[in-house]
């Protein structure tokens, strides 16, 4: 074969792997967020009566959201363990492991007997399965993003990274759509078995994702970095997560801070707002779920748009604009909910969840990957991101429900999200712009980076 033919074959192989990596990121992230979102929706609608039947409605809802938050407590640990696994053993092995772990945990929740059947063991087992979900999710998103960004076109990393956040939008669409169908069942049927169906359907995503991920090659960036260490050209990275913090302390904090607004809004709209509209305003659950389905469909289209814009103008300005506009939309959003007008309610969700929120989610994927070098990229990304998940999204439904109960009005939620947004804007102001940065380190640049670390 001549040189031109060899080059064409290499390009074709690279493009094929990039597509596989993108699809794997989409499917895996869909499963990750499907797991978490169906649990959040179930916590808002049914888990209080299934697992905490002796509590008052408010206390039962708080308890259900508390088990929701427990899943987030395991995510930083998952970020540490699985991030190190991905940096030491390879992206592919880690991602196969995480998708199996999350898929099995989700399916078992769907099979779990309720309080009436096994008493106190029901909430105990529910918490344990949530911990497994959270542990797996701690490495899933970062691994999916890193795989797709490292395999993708290096001049369009924003778009390459957009596969994973598109999985979030698709998961919201699937999770909410499935629950909307389930709520059409008679109440007795929904309470007895209908709520379990969305969890059991997670096994389908598990099977598809597993076989796709088995067919992916390791990335060129990772293989080059490992080879540089094996040859002795650069010092070996022994504990990637610690090295990520040592070499990039500012960038680590930038990721944590940037997560505040994005993760807060990620759970405000499809989780807390659904429960607030149903439990506090008396809106039919089918109406709120329909609004989230429509908004999520719109979000699928806007994620690649915002990702492309971030490739052109930079990650930070797109991210900051999304955060600021999202918090400004909250007052109109809650007023639309209070109108009890179906059209206004749908518009509120479409603008907030479908158009403005993706301006944070879309550039975030590539941005977080670009903030770390290759041998610590997955560890730094995963651990820092999951710390942000705990501080912002994990406790948002619980805190927001408690604030509503204490103050009796949604204005306190606006203030709370305003604080999270301010933290994100400060983090972005101190973060570097990365959309033109090379992320495939050769031996020389890797060694320079390590010597420059404090």
Secondary structure, DSSP 8 states (H G I E B T S, - for coil): --HHHHHHHHHHHHHHHHHHHHHHHHHHHHHHHHHHHHHHHHHHHTHHHHH-TTS-HHHHHHHHHHHHHHHHHTHHHHHHHHHHHHHHH-HHHHHHHHHHHHHHHHHHHHH---HHHHTTHHHHHHHHHHHHHHHHHHHHHHHHHHHHHHHS-TT-HHHHHHHHHHHHHHHHHHHHHHHHHHTTS-HHHIIIIIHHHHHHTHHHHHHHHHHHHHT----HHHHHHHHHHHTTSS---SSHHHHHHHH-HHHHHHHHHHHHHHHHHHHIIIIIHHHHHHHTT---HHHHHHHHHHHHHHHHHHHHHHHHHHHHH-HHHHHHHHHHHHHHHHHHHHHHHHTT-HHHHHHHHIIIIIIITHHHHHHHHHHHHHTS-GGGHHHHHHHHHHHHHIIIIIHHHHHHHHHHHHHSSTHHHHHHHHHHHHHHHHHHHHS---TT---S--HHHHHHHHHH--
